[in-house]
């Protein structure tokens, strides 16, 4: 297999979800092999190249692009993520005692969910990492809103029905309103160091957990190995989110295979 391609074990995990439904009368043109299509999409995700630069070894780029959009709009990528996250959680590899939240601003070339920042326009990928740094949730939004305003959005995209007991973030998440929302609505304890202009509201013992926040930064480092996530080229925000979900899926597949 090529650098970005799935091996047999990885493909067996996602094939039941991504396999296209056949017409009852078996009419119509035959579908291109789903595994080859997925490998073509993964090549675009990993290389960051344009769709039309897809090598000839894969199905036509129009087919790969169209199938990718179908997976995004039908929720198939999210379904595959939830299936794999559940299996890892059942094996004790997604610990929910604590989790870490952060966001990264990506350059963009125009489209929906784009907002101005001090360094120009962009979009944010906001993610939650488990205690071992594996992705628990991912979302995409405009770069303009404060990060503390995006937490509920990313929690809604969690790959598991269970949510972490503690959510740890940097000073951008220091908010009394967010504290109350997470505690009252989800039963989550928010841990974040206080901003300079606020009084002390955090217990020093809880803040010791903040020392492990580097794990979510490592998650973004892993995701940025997929060059399509470094710069946002997708006009539609759901397609950019689809690539982020696909990157998370690849990370979970690698861990699942290693632990097998």
N, C-alpha and C positions, 0 to 999 in steps of 0.2 A: 504494500500500500504506500501511497505518497504521503508527504509530510502532513497534509491536512485531512487525509482520508481516514474513515473509520475501519477498524479491523473487524473480523467476523464476530467476535464477542460483543463489541460495542454496537454493531449494527443489529444484532439479535435483540438487544434491549429496546431499541427505539423503533424497530421495523413494525411491530403490531400497531403502533400509534400512527405512523406516517404512511402506512400502506394505503393506496387509494382504493376507494370503493368501486367495485365493478358494476356496470349496468346489468340488470337482471337478464336482458335479452342478448348480452355479449356483443352488441352492435357498437359501431364507432371505431375510430382508429386506435390501435394498441398504444398503451402508455409506455413512455420511456422508463427504463429500469429505475425504480425509486432510489436505490442505493447510489447509482451513478449520478442521479440528479442531486442528491444530498451532498455527495462528495464535491460536485461542482459548486454548490452554494458555499460549502466550507472553504473551497479554494478562494473564492471571492472574499469571504470573511477574513481568512488568514493573510492573504496577500495584499488586500486593500485595493486591488486593481478594479478597473471598470468591467462591467458585465461582458461587454463585447470582446474583451481580451481573454475570455475563458479559453483554455487550451482545447484542441480538437479531441482529446481523449475523453472529454465529457460530452454529454448531450448538448444541443444548441443552447446558447446563452438565453435565448428567448424562453425556452422551455424551463430552464433552471430558475429564471427570474419569475416566471408566471407561477411555478409550483411553490416557490418560496413565499410569494404573496398569498397564495391559497393557504399555506400552513399558518401564516401570520393571522389572517382574517378569520380562520376557522378555529383558532386557539390550539392548534395541534402542537406547536412548540411548547406552549405553557403546559399542555397535558403531558407531554414527554418529560418535562422538568419535574412536574409533580409526582409522576410515577417513579422517577429515579431518586428524587429526594426522599420519598417515602421508604424506598428500599434501603437507602443509606441510613435513614433515621432508625429503622427497625434493626439495623446492624450496629447501632450505637456510634455511627460516624458523623452524626449531625447533633451535637450537644446543644440544647437550648437553655442551659443554665445562664448563659450570657451571650450577647451578640453585639456587633459593632456596626455603626452606621456612618456613612460619609458620602460625599458627592464629588464628582470631578467635572469640570467644565470642558466641553469639547468644541473645537472650532467647527464652523458650519459653512455650507455653501448655499444657504437659502432654503426656506421651507417653513412648515408649520412648527409651533412650539419653539420659537427662537426669540431670544430676548437680549437686550443690551447689557453689557457689563462694563467695568472700567477698562477692560482690555479688548473691547469690541463685542460683536454679537456672538451668541453661542447657545448651546443646549447643555443640560446637565444630565449625567447618568448618576443616579443615586442608588446605592446598593447597601444591603445588610449582609454581613459576614457572620458565620457561626463562630463558636469558640475556637475552632481549628482553622478558620479562615476561608472555609468553603462558602459559596454563595447561598443565601437563604431567600433573597428577594432582590428584584431589580426593577427600576422604573426609569422613565425618561421624561424630562420636563424642560421648560424654558429656563435659561440661565438667570433670569431676572429675580424670581422669588427667593426669599431667604430660605436656607436649607431646612430650618425648623418648620417651615410651612409645607414641606414635601414629605414629611415622615409618614403621615397617614396614607398617602398615595402609594408609597413603596410597601407599607405593611399590607395593603390590599392586594398586592401582587406576590405575597408570600408563596413559596413553593410547598409549604406545609400548612395544614389546618391549625396546628399548634403554633403559638408564638413564643418568643423567648421571654424568660422571666425578667431579664435586665437588658436594657439597650444603652450602649455606651457610645457617646459622641464627643466631639471637640466643643470649643466654646460657642460655635455657631448654633448649637442645640440647647444652649442655656436659656430656658424660657419657662416661666411659671405656668403659662397657659398650656404649653406642651406637656409639662410635668403632670398637670391635672388631667389632660385629655388621655394620656397613655395609662395613667393609673386608674381612672374611673371607667374608661371604655374597654381597655384591654387587659388591665391588671399588670401592666409592665412598669418596672421601676426605671426611670431615666437617670443616667449618671453622666454628668458633663461638668467640667470645671467652669467656675463663674467667670463671666466677662469682667473686665477691669472696672466698669462703671456700676457694678452690682455688689450688694453685700453677700456675705457667705451664706449659701443655702444648701451646700452639699456636705455630707458627713465625710470626714477625712478617710475613714476606713473603707467606705464604698469607693472613693476616688482612687484607691490603690488599683482597682480593676482597670483604670484608664491607662495604666502602663502597657497594657496589652492591645491598645488600639491600633498598633502597627499592623495588626492582622488584616484589617480592612484595607489599609494602604497597600499591603501585599496583594490582596485580591484585585485591586485596580491595576497593579503591575502585571498580574497574570492576564487580565482582560486586555490590556494594551499590547499584548503579544499578537492579538488579532488586529491587524492594521486597519481594518474597516471601522473599528471603534475609536481610532485616534482622531480622525476627522469625519464629521458627519456629512456624507454626500447624499443621503436620502431626503427627498423632498417631503415625504409623508412620515410623520413621527412614528407611526406604528411599524414601519419597515425598519427604522433605526432601532426601535425597541426589540424587534424580532431578531436583529443581529446580536444585540446585547444578550437576549435570552439564549440564542444559539451558542454564544461564547460561554455562558454559564453552563449550558448543557455539556459542552466539551470538557469543561473542568470537572464536572461531576462524573462523567463517563471515565475520565482518566483515573480518578480516585477509586471508583467502583472496580475497575479492572485491576488496579494495583493491589487492592485488598482481597481480591478473589483467591 
